[in-house]
Amino acid sequence: MKSFKQQDEQFVAHTYKRFPVELVSGKGSLCYDVTGKEYIDMGSGIAVNSLGFANDGWVAAVSAQLGTLQHTSNLYYTEPCATLAAELCRRTGLSKVFFGNSGAEANECAIKVARKYAAEKKGAEYYHIITLENSFHGRTVTTLAATGQAHYHEQFLPLTPGFLHAPANDAEALIALSEANKVAAIMMEPVQGEGGVHALEADFVTRVAAYAKEKDILLIFDEVQTGNGRTGKLYGYMHYGVAPDIVTTAKGLGGGLPLGACLLSEKVEGVLSYGDHGSTFGGNPVCAAGAVYVLSQLDEALLDQVREKSAYIVKNLTGAKGVRSVSGMGLMLGIETEKPAADVVSACMAQGVLCLTAKHKVRLLPALNIPWAELERAVAIIKSVIAEGVTE
Ligand SMILES: *Cc1c(COP(=O)(O)O)cnc(C)c1O
């Protein structure tokens, strides 16, 4: 019998460089490999397992739905999908939701809405969408075009035309780019995740939002990673006091099941009509039931905890030996270290802590409800690994 690691290496396409860990089970923020070794999970499946592994309430909600009605297609009404849409609108003030299965699909929907809106209001030549340098918006041919990092593009040209990239935190440059082109929308992540965990500056966001509003250019927030409590508010844009026209989200929404959402404001809620867009699995009742449960847990008390735990990590690591800087918001943090980030991640793994990287940084995205005891243990290990062998 081959181990599942060997089978995976033989039969799964080599698009992922996996860590040498074979995980078999998890509970809360702890998980276990085939040898029984325990790990503290500081990555939550890349910001997906919002409530950790096998959260009791989430498992109950998902299991009940699984045994009732697992899928119907979007030809029929189902209760979890309707409840989830209503709850997302109630908590954001946005008006309507389109459900897909992933972040890239949520962004594809936003891009289609923006193009149709601008074509109808201003003319078909208003198809450009400005995104930021160093951004990440997904892996489909169109969301790759949106992604402002050339190294993701190179092997797959030509991509969907019409995407322009402006430097982050430079409103003048973005506005100049916009004025020189016929623009439908501006799209940005409140905290650039894959780009290295950089929060946008408040001045930049408010200036761009005011400009977009004045010019009737749609403002899209890609909250695939920052959404659903990750930054210490329900959505990242809420830190900036701006009102986006479209918000996309995915990763943490389903609590571990594939679900993407494109939230539309009143201004654009009617842009797509029957037949303009669709998804076979989108809004699947099991995924939606999981998400309804996740949202029910994301109350002010939990968000307070996210902010407190964030402050704890920042306080412990800022200025620590071997740490150059700590960036990000809430439980989405990037640590720039003297040692290569990949070496820190490997050494942490050996000591039973699972971390991620983003560009040249160590990235932490623990479950939003990680218990204090595990957080403290993980931070102590991360801190000692980062310091080890570093000379003053
Ligand atoms: C992960 C991510 C995506 C892509 O999501 P998928 O579910 O992998 O398609 C898009 N935008 C941002 C900001 C992300 O972090």
The ligand as an SDF file (V2000), in Angstrom:
LIG
                    3D

 15 15  0  0  0  0  0  0  0  0999 V2000
   -7.6150   33.8120   -2.1640 C   0  0  0  0  0  0  0  0  0  0  0  0
   -7.9860   35.0860   -2.8320 C   0  0  0  0  0  0  0  0  0  0  0  0
   -8.6790   35.0980   -4.0600 C   0  0  0  0  0  0  0  0  0  0  0  0
   -8.9780   33.8380   -4.8320 C   0  0  0  0  0  0  0  0  0  0  0  0
   -9.8670   32.9970   -4.1590 O   0  0  0  0  0  0  0  0  0  0  0  0
  -10.0880   31.4880   -4.6720 P   0  0  0  0  0  0  0  0  0  0  0  0
  -11.1420   30.9690   -3.7550 O   0  0  0  0  0  0  0  0  0  0  0  0
   -8.7800   30.7710   -4.5450 O   0  0  0  0  0  0  0  0  0  0  0  0
  -10.5410   31.5780   -6.0770 O   0  0  0  0  0  0  0  0  0  0  0  0
   -9.0570   36.3140   -4.5690 C   0  0  0  0  0  0  0  0  0  0  0  0
   -8.7970   37.4740   -3.9270 N   0  0  0  0  0  0  0  0  0  0  0  0
   -8.1420   37.4960   -2.7470 C   0  0  0  0  0  0  0  0  0  0  0  0
   -7.9020   38.7950   -2.0640 C   0  0  0  0  0  0  0  0  0  0  0  0
   -7.7010   36.3130   -2.1640 C   0  0  0  0  0  0  0  0  0  0  0  0
   -7.0310   36.3360   -1.0070 O   0  0  0  0  0  0  0  0  0  0  0  0
  1  2  1  0
  2  3  1  0
  2 14  2  0
  3  4  1  0
  3 10  2  0
  4  5  1  0
  5  6  1  0
  6  7  2  0
  6  8  1  0
  6  9  1  0
 10 11  1  0
 11 12  2  0
 12 13  1  0
 12 14  1  0
 14 15  1  0
M  END
$$$$
